[in-house]
Amino acid sequence: MTDELRGPTASRGRMTDAEFDALISAADAQQVAELRRSVDTAGRLSGALEESALGSVRGKRPWFAVRPVSTIRPGDHAWLAFSAESERNHVIGAFVRDAFNMNEKMVYITDAGPAQLSGVLPRHGYDLPALTRCGQLCFIPREKAYLDSRGRFDVDRMSHTIEQQANSAFDQGFRAVRMTTDLTWTLKKSERRDFKRILGCEDRLGETIFSTSMAMTICQVDRRYCTPDELDTLDKAHEIVVEPNPEFDDGVLRITRTYSPLGLRLEGEVDAARWAILTEVLGAGEAPNEPMHLDLSQLGFIDLGGLHAIARHASRLPENIPLILDNIPPQIISMIEMVGWHRLPGLVRGRL
């Protein structure tokens, strides 16, 4: 593993599986055993999760504020700052499909129409025209949902729309109503007055959503159009930040896809029982066309087999696509250096 790239094809050698296995065999078994004994087994995972919950891991928000989209419930007022259309499809698509599967009404405030329903594809098997006819899927233009006669955001009209849709969902027999809209249009130069007006109304909208006891919302914005200060303000204006559902979560290891940067976040522990799933998730999806990142900040423990899976995946990526390990905990750095994998081509040490 190198600290930085040295050119697009930096001395990237190809290692066979036998050579990888030889690396494991070459590690001093006694040193590995002593290293593992130095870690408090009972406290590894609980310590990592507690640190995350307190929000002390590299400035991250508390765990209860950053939540998988599947955990959104009536009364929740959440937001998503997406960095690519694939991320929006992943998150909002899950939000929409959950509505269909759980007998909940789905209201999408958009001028695009049903052809642009995020993350819902023919392969998912939903009859969108039928869902629209029965009232479970509803599209409302921005003009009718929250714009006044001069085309500006109107908090009173938006609050009325939320209450109206909640009452309608109840009368139609749905257990709840989900609502979402993309507010990126307010970030255009001529419309930034609406963006500021929306920020000033978020508390009132949150109270309206909570008071209905049936509504849950996700406000969307393309983070590429936001300044850092605007993102921070949006973050503070919403009680929940949604993220993709985990690719895997068994209570010991959680693997979540990330989009900024592109890659995966590993939380908990990787042991022998989880080598196969780690390998599977690493290899899932299309071949990347940009560097892949693994965020290890909340990884409490990984054994040699887990490191082997990561190293093997790195060796199978295209030659100009490194696998970057970000926020590596000290005890994991020690293990990597002890077995000599810091010299392995294709692995790059990223941000601290």
N, C-alpha and C positions, 0 to 999 in steps of 0.2 A: 504494500500500500504506500502510495506517495503522498506528500503534502500538497503537491500541485501538479497540474498537467505540464508536460514538457513537449508541447507540439501535438498536433491532431492525432498522431499515431505513435505516441510516446512509447517506444521500446516495448510494445505489447506482445509478449510471447504467448503461445498457445500451450496449455497444459492438458495432458490427458487425465482421465479419471484416476488412472493408476498413480500418476504423479501427485495428484491431490491426496490420495490415500497415503502416499509415502510421507507427505508433509505431516499428517496426523501421527503416523507411526514414529516419525523422527522426534516428536515432542517428548520432552522428559516427563514420563508419567508421574514421577514423584513430585516434580515441581507443580504439575497440574493439580495433583491431589492436594498439595499444601495450599495452592491458590484457592481451590474450591472450599477448603476447610476454613479459610480466612473470611469467607463471606457468611454472614448469619443467615442460614437457609430459611428459617422461619420468618425473618423480617424482610427478605428481599422484595417480594411483591408488595406487601403491605406498605413498606417504606416508600416505594416508588409511587404507589397510588395516593398515599397520604400527601406526598410532596406535590403531586399534581392537583389534588383537591385544595390545597392551601394556595395554589397559584404561584408557587415559588420557583417553578422550573422555568428558568430563562424568561421570566416576565409573562408567562402565559396566564390567561384568565382562569378562574376557578373552574373545576370540572363541571359544576352544575350550571355554568353559563354557556359552555360550549358543548352542544349535545347533538347526537346523531339525529337525523331527520325523522327516523321512526319513533322517536320519543316525544315528538310534539303532541300536545294535548289541548283540549278546549281551554280557552283562557290565555294561551301562550301567544306572545307577540314577538316574533323572531325575525331575523334578517340573514340574508346570504349575500356576501360580496364575492361573486364568482370571477375567476381569472381566465376562463375559457368556456366556450359553449358546451364542451364535453362535461365540465364540472356542473354547469347549470342543469343539463339534461340528467346527470346522475342524481343530483339532490332533488330538484323539483319533480323529476319523473317519479322518484320514489314517493314523494309527498302526494302526488296526484293518484298514483296507483293504489296507495293505501286507502284513499277516499273511496275508490271503486270497490275495494275488497272488504271494507268495513262498514258498508251501507252509510256513507257520509256524503254530503253534497260537496261538489267541487266548483268553486267560483273563481274564474280566471279573468282578471281585469286587464284587458289588452285590446289593441286595435288590429291585431294580426289575425284572429279567428282560429277555428279549430285545426286548420292545417298545420299550425305552428305550435301545437301542444307539446311543451318541453318533455322529452324523455319518454313519450308514449309512442311506441312503434307498432306496426302491424304484427310483428312477432309476439307482442304481448297479448294479443288476442282479444282486445276490447272493441266493441261495436260503438264507436263514438257517436254516430248519428242516433242510435237507439238510446244511449245514455243522455244525449241532449234532449231528445223527445220526452223522456220520462222525467226530466228535470234534475237528474243527478249531476249532470255536467252543464254549467252555465257560463257563457261568455258575456261580459259587460264591457262596452267601450269606455275608455277613460272619460269621455265627455259626460256620460251618464253617471259614472261612478263617483268622480271626485273633482270635476272641473266646473268652475262657475261660468257665467255668460261671457266673460272675457278670456276664457281659456286658462285661467289660473287655478292652482290647487285650492280647494275649499274644504277645510277640515269638517265643517258642519255637514256638508254633503257626503263626505267619506264616512263620517260616523253614522249618518242616516242609512247609508248603503250597508254597512256592517250589521246594524240592528235589523234592517229590513230582510237581509238574507238569512240571518239567524232565525227570525220569526218564520220566514218562508220554509226553511229547512225543517223546523219543528212541525209546521202544519202538513208538510209532505211526508212526514214519518221518518225522516233521517235522524240519526243519532247525534250528528254534529255537522258543522259546515266549515270547510277549509277554504281559505282565500289567499290569493297571491297576485302580485303585480310587479312588473319591472319598472323601476323608477329611474333608469339610466337616462331617459329623455330629459330629465330635469338638470342633468349635468352639462347640457349644451350651453354654450356661452349666453345665448339669448334667454335661456330658461332657468338660469341659476337662482333667480329670485324665488322660483317655486321650490327648488331644493332647500333653500334656507327656510322657507315657510313650512315645509314638511318637517324639518328638524325641530322647529319650534312647536310643532303640534304632536310630536311622538308620544309624550306622556298622556295627553288627552285621548289619543287613539288607543293606547295601551289600556287605559281605564275602560273605554267603550268595549274593547274586545273581552276583557276580563268580566265585565258586568253582564254580558250576554249569557255566560256559562256554556255556550254552545260553539262559539267561534274560535278559530285559531288561524293565524296569518303568518306568512313569510313575505317580507319585503325584499325584493331583489335589486341589486345594483352591480354593474360591471366595474370592478375595482380598477380597471385600467384607465377609467375616466376620472377617478377620484385622486385628490391630493392626500398625502398622509394625514393631514389634520382633519380632512373630511371623513376619512375612514375611521379615525379615532372618535370623532363626534358621533358618527353612526353607531359605532360599537357601544358607546355609553348611552345612546338613546334607546337601545333595545335590551330587554332582559335576557334574551337568548340569542346566541349565534349558532346557526345550524351548520353541520358538516355532513359529509357522506356517511352512510351506514357502514360499520366495519365490514371488511371483507371476511374477517374471521374473528370470533370472540367466544372463548370457552370459560371465561372467568380467570384464566391464568395468563393467556396470551391474547392480546387484541392487535389486529392489523388493520389499519385504516389508510385508504388511498388519499394522497395529497396532490394538489394541483399547482400550488405556488410555494415551493418548487414542485415539479412533477416527481412523484415517487410514492413511498409508503412510510407510515409511522408505526414503529413497533413499541408496544407497551407491555410490561409484565415480564414474563420469562419464556425463554426458548430452551426446551430440554429435548431429550430423545423422543418423547411422545409427540413432539410438534415439528420435527424436522420435515416430515412429508408435507404438512400443510404449508410451512414456510416456503418450501421449494415450489409448491403448486401456485401459491399466490404470487411469488416473484415471477414466475413464468407466464402468468395469465395476461391476456390482452395482446395488443399488437406490438410489434417490435418498435421500440422508442426511436425517435429521430433527434433527441436531445438528451443531455446527461440525466441519469436517474439518481434520485436522492433517497437515502434511508435515514429517517430521523430516529436516532436511538436515545434521545434525551430521557425517555421514560422507560427504558429497558433496564430492568433490575438485574437480569442474569441471562447469559447465553453460554452454552457449552461448546465444546470443540465441534460437535456435529453441526450445530447451528451456524457457526462461523464457516464451516466447510460448505454448507448450502449457499451461503452468501457469496463466498469466493468462487464457487463453481458457476453460480449465475453470472457473476462479473466476467468470467472467462468466456461465456457464451454470447455476450453482447457484441454488437458490431464494434470493430476496432476503434472507431472514433467516438464511441459512446461509453464513457466511464460510469462506474457505480460509485457515487459519492456518499460517504458515511458522515452524517452531520451529528453534532452534539454527542460525541461518544463519551459515556461515563468513564471515569478513571480506571475502574477495575476491569473494564472491557478493553481499554487501551493496553493495559498491562498484559492481558491474556494474548492479544493480537501480537504484541511485540515479543512475548516470550516464545511463541511458536514460529516467529519469523514471517508472519503473513503481511507485515508492514512493507515487505519488499515484493509483494505479489502484484504483477501487472494487472491493470484494470480496476483496482480499488484505489480510491482517492480520499484522503481525509479532507472533509469540508469544514463548514463553520463550527465554531466552538459554542 
